[in-house]
Amino acid sequence: MKIFFIHNTKNQQNIGCKMTSGGLDILYKDHTLEHFRAESVFKIKQVLNSSRVLKPITKSIKLGSSSHFNFVKNHILRNKKNILTGIDSSDIVIINGEGSIHHRNLTGMILLAIASIAKDRKKPVHIVNATFQGLSSSEIGILKRIDKIVVREIFSQHYLLGNGIKSILGADAAWVFIYKKWPELLLNYKKLSKSKKIKKVIFTGGTNLRQVWGESDFKSVLGKVGRVDYLYIDGADRDNVNFLKNKISIHKNISSESVFKNPKNLLKYSFIVSGRHHINIMALFLGLPLFPVMGNTYKVESTIYSIKGETVNGGVILTKREVQSTIKKAQLNFSL
C-alpha cells in the first residue's frame, strides 16, 4: 500500500521528533511511504503567519472559525500542488498528529485542512499518534470525517468521545523506536540504583514552565539536591534557563543530542524533572525516577495516567509489565 505520510513537527533534529518519526517508520515499514516532511508543514505556517498579503487577511478572521479554516484550506489548494499530487497518487493519507492539534493551533489547522482535502478527494485518512485538546467546532467537524484516529493518551480519547468521536487508545510511537534501538536499556536504571546512586539530577522544562511552577515546586523537588544539570531540547529552553537563574543553581547544560547518541548518560542521575513528553518516555523506559512537569497540553500527566491508571506527581517508576504493555499498545494500533 502506498501511504502519503504527513509529519507535523517543525524540527526533525529535535530528539522527540527523531524518536517519533523513527517509530512511525518502523510501524509502516511494510508499506511504500511518500513523506511530506515536518519542515514543509512549518513552511506553510511561516507563509500564513508572515506574508504581507496573507497576514492582514488572517488578522480579520476569528482564530479557529470556519472562515479561518477555509482560508487555510484554500491556501493549500491554490499553492501546494505537491500535496494534491501526493494525495492523488497514494492509497491512503496518514497524519502524524503528535502535539499540534490542540487549542486552535495553526499547525493543527494545516494538518486538518490536508485531511479535509484528502477526504474531499475520496481518500481514506488516518490521524495517528495524536493529542487533542481545546479544538474549535470547525476542527471537530473535520475529525468526524476521519476514518481512523489513534490517540496516544487517555485524556484525548475522553475529549474526543465528549464531542461524539470514537478513537483508539494507543501509545506514542516513540516507545517503538526506543525499544527497537535500545532494548538492552529497558529499566536499566533499577539495576544501576541497587549498586550506586549519584546525588545529582537532570531538569528540562517544556513550553509552559513559567505558568505551572512556583517557588514551592522548586523547593520541594530540587531544594535538597546537591547538583542540577539542565537538558537542552530546543529554543524554549533558553527562556527556561533565564527563568530559573534566581531559583536554582544549574551546574551545566546537557545537549539532547548527547542523550540521543547515548541514553545511558541519563543513568548518571538520581532522578529527572521533566515537562518534555518524549524525554519522559525515555526516562520511563530506562526506569529513571520521573518528576513530571505539566506543559501546554495534558499529554504529560495523561500519558502517566494511561499507563498507571492514576496521575502521579513525582517519582514515577514503571514496572516491566507496564512498559511492555505500553510498547505493545504502540505496536498494535497503527495497523492499516
N, C-alpha and C positions, 0 to 999 in steps of 0.2 A: 504494500500500500504506500502511496506517495503522500507525505504529510507536508503541508505548508505550516511551518513551525514559527510562531511569533514569540520572541523573548520580550521581557518587559524592562529589565533593569538597565540603567544608563551606562554602567561601568563594568565591563566584562572582566576587568582586572581585580575588582573587589572580591575578597575571599568568599563572601556569601554567594556572589554571582557565579564564581568558579565552581563551587560545590553544587549549587542548584542546577546549573546548565549541564554540568558533568553527570549528575544523577539522572536528569531527563534524557540525555543522550544514551545512557546505559539502558534506560527503560524502553526506549524506542529504537534500539539498535537493529532490530529485525525489519525495520521499515526504511524506505527512502525518505530522507529529510531534506527539505529545502528551507534554509534558515532565513528569517527576516530578523536580523540581529538587533540586540538591545540598543546599540548606537543609532540605528536607523529610526527606532521609535523615538529616541531622545531628540533626534534632528527635527522630526515633525513637531515635537513640543517646542523646540527652540524657535522654529518659524512662527508658530502660533503665538508665542509669547513676545517675540521681539520685532516682527516685521512692521515696518511703518504703515503698511497698507492694512494688515490684519489686526494689529493690536488695538487701534481705536475702535474697530468694529466690535471686538470681543468685550471691550470695556462697557459697551452699551447693552450687553446681553447678560442676563442673570446667570451666575455660575451654576451649572448643573441643570439648567432648564432645557426643555425640548429644543428651543431655539439654539442654545449653545451646542447641544449635542448634534443637531442637524448641520450647524456651521462647521463643526469639526469633521463630520462625516463627508460633507460636500467638498471640503478642502482636500481630503484624501482622494475622493473620486476624481477631482479635477487634476490633481498634481502628482499622484503616486501611482502611475500606471504599472509599476513593477509589483505593487501589491495586488492589483487586479489580475495581472498575468499569473502571479503565484497562486492565487485562489483558483483561477480557472483551470490551471494545469495540474491541480492536486485533487486527490480523492477526499481529503478531509483537512480542516483547519484546526490546529491545536494552539491554544494560547496559554503561555506560562503566566498565570495571574499574579503569583507571588505577593508582593506587598504594595501593589499600586492601585488596586480597585477599592478605594476607600475615600470617604469624605470629599467626594466630588473632585478628586484629583484629576488634573488634566491628562496625565499619562494613562490613568484608568479609563478615562473617556475615549482616548485614542484607541486603546485596546478593544473597548466595547464597540466603537464605530467600525473597526475592522471586522469584528464578529457580526455586526449588523449587515455589513456589505456582503460578507460570505453567505449569510442566511438568505439575503435577497437574491443571491446567485445560486440558490438551491444546494449549497454545500453543508454537510454536517459540521458542527462546530463543538469542540470540547474546550472548556476552560479548566485547567488543572493547577494544582499546587498554589491555591489561592486563599487569600484572606479578604473578607468582605465586611465593610462597616460604613455606616453613615452615607448611604447612597441616595441619589435623587429618584423620583418616580420614573424619570426617563431611563435611568440606568437599570432600575428594577425591571422595567418593561422589556429591555433588551435581554436581560438574564432569563426571563421567562421563555424566550425563544431558543435558548441554548440546549443542545441535545444531551450534553453530559457535563456536570460540574463536579469537580473533586476539590474539596476544601482540605486545608492542612491542619485545622484545629476546630474544636467543637463549638466555640462561640460563634464562628462564622456559619456553621451549619444551622444553629438555632436562629441566627439573624435572618438567614435566607428562608427558613421554614416559617418564620413570623411574617414574611412577605409572600407566602404561598409558593415558594420554590423549593423543590427537593434537591438534595445534593448527597454526594458520597463522602463520608469521613475517611480521609486517608492520612498521610503524614508527609512532611516536606521531603522532596526528592533528594535533598542534601544527605539524608540518612543513607540512601542507597549508595551515593558516591563515597561517603566516609567508610562504609562497611566494605565496599569493593576495594578501595585503595589502601586502607589501614586495618584489616581485620584483626591483626595481632594486637592492636591497641584497645580493643574492647574492654572497658572497665579496668584499664591498666593502672589507674591511679590507686585503686583499692590495694593492689599488690604492693605498690610503692609505699603507701602510707603506713603499712604494717611495720616496715623496717626503718623508714626515715621520713620525718615531717619537717619541712623547712618553713620557718615563720616569716613568710613573705607572701603577698597576694598580688593578683593582677586585676586591673579595673578597665572596663570600657563602657562608655556611657550610652550611646544611642542618640536618637533625634529629639528627645523630649526631657533631657536631664534637668534643665533649669526649672521646669514646671513640676516635676514629681519628687525631687529630692530636696529636703530641708536640712537644717543643721543637725537635727536629732538623728536623721538617717545616716549621716556621715559618722557621727559619734558612735552609734550603736553597732554599725557594721565594720567601720575602719578605725575606730578610736583607739583600740588596743594593739593594733598591728604595727610591727617594727618597720616594715618596708612595703611601699606600694609602687608597683610599676604600672604604666598606662599603655594599653594596647591600642594603637592607631589603626583605624579601618579606612576612613575617608575624611573629607574636608570638615564634616561636622565635629570631628574630634579636636580640631584646633580651637573651636569655640568652647568645647567642653573643658579642655585643659586650662584655658584662661579663666573659666568659671570656677574651676577647682583650686586655683592658686592660693586663695586665702582660707581654704577649708582643709586641705590635706597636703602633705609634702610628697611630691612624686619623685621617686628615686631616678627612674629613667623611662624613656619611651621605647616601646617594643613595636616593630612593624608586623602587620598581619601577614606579610609575605614570608617572614621567618617562621610563623606558626603554620602557614600552609605548606611550606617545604618540610617542616619537621614538627608535627603536633606534640611530640614529646617535650618540646620546650614549655608547654603548659604544665607538665607534670612537676616542674620545679617549684610550683606554688602551693600554698596551703589551701587556697580556695580562689574562686573568681567571682567578682561582682560585675554583672554584665546586663546591659539593655539591648544587646545585639542578638537577634534571633538565631543567626547561623553560628555565631560563636557559642551561644548557649547549647545548641545541638552538639557541637563538638565536645564541649565540656561534659554534657550528659553522657555522651558515648564513651568518653575516657573514664568516667566515674569521678571527675574532679568536682568537689562540692561547689554548688552554684547558688549565689545570692542574686536572684533576678531583679532587674530594674524595669519598670513599665516604660513603654515607648509611646509612639503616636497612634498605635492601634493596640488592640488587646491580644496580639499574637503571642507575646511573651508569656503572660500568665495562662492564656488559653491553651498553649502547647503543653504546658506542665499539667494543666487540668485534664487534657485529653489523654495523657499517659497515666497519671496517678489517680485521677478521679477526685482531686482536691487542688486548691490553689495553695502553694507553699511559699512563704515569704523569704525563706533563707535556708541555706544548707541542703539544697535538693541533691539527692544522690539516687540514681535509678538502680533497680535490681537487674540482673541478667535477663529475667523473663520480660520485664517492661521494655528493655532495649530491643530484644529480639521481636517482641510483638509489634513494636513501632516500625521497625525495619520491614517486617512482613506487610504491614498496612501500606507502607510506601511502595512496596514492590507489586502488590496485587491490584491496586485500584486505578492504575493508569492504563489498564488494558483497553484495547480498541474493540 
